[in-house]
Amino acid sequence: MDQTQPPRAAAQAGGGSVADGGRPWGGRIVSPQAQRELKEEAVLECAALWFLRHGFHGASLSDIARDLGLTKPALYHYARNKEELLYKLHVRSLMAAKRARDEAVGTPGTGLDRLARLVRNVVMIMTGSPVQTFMAMEPGTLTPQHAQEVAQALHWLSHDLRALVAAGVADGSITACDPKLTTFIIIGAQNWVARWYRAGGEWDREHIADAYADMVRRMLRPDPAG
C-alpha cells in the first residue's frame, strides 16, 4: 500500500525524424503497449459498470465480452476470470484513494481543510471513471489472498482517515466527535456516489465534489452558524 526518449540525430528505417523524437509514424500511432493499456482500461470500465449495476454474481464474462464486441477467449488476454477483474478494479481504486489522500494531506491548512480536500478529491475521482469506484467487497468474491490484501489496504485508509479527523478535533477546526463514527459516515456517503452518479446528468462532477466538501465542512465545523 505504501508507495509510485532523447531525439535521434537522424531518422533510420522505420524510425522517425529529429522533430518527433525518432518515434515510428511520427508518434501518431500509439505503441503496442499503449494499445494494450487502452484495451485493458476499456475491459475494466465495462466490468465495473456490470458489477455496479448487476452485482458480481449477476454479471458474467460473456456479458462483458458481448458489450465490448469481443469473444470470451479474447477477454482472457486481460483477465482469467471475473475474480481477477474485480481484484484489478480494487487495486485501481485503492491506488486512486491513496493519491487523493496524499494530495490532501500535503495541502496547507487545518485538519478540516485537509479532510474537506480529501473528500473532494475522492468524489472527483469516483465521478471521473467507473474503474475507480471504491466498490465494497461482496463476501466470497475475491480469493482469500486477494481479499486479505484489499482488506488490509482499506483498513489502513480507514484508520488514516480517522487520524485526520482526530487531528482536526485536536487543532479545533473540527467539533468534538467520535473519529471512527465520523469516518464511517464519510466513507458511506462517498461510496454511494458510484451507485447514482451518471455522466451528463443534472450535476457535473465539480458541482458534486464541491457540494460534498461543503457538507463535510458544515457537518464538522465547531460553529454550525459559520
Secondary structure, DSSP 8 states (H G I E B T S, - for coil): --------SS--TT---TTTTT-GGGGTS--HHHHHHHHHHHHHHHHHHHHHHH-TTT--HHHHHHHHT--HHHHTTT-SSHHHHHHHHHHHHHHHHHHHHHHHHTS-S-HHHHHHHHHHHHHHHHHH-TTS------TTSS-HHHHHHHHHHHHHHHHHHHHHHHHHHHHTSS-S--HHHHHHHHHHHHHHHHHH--TTSSS-HHHHHHHHHHHHHHHHSS-TT-
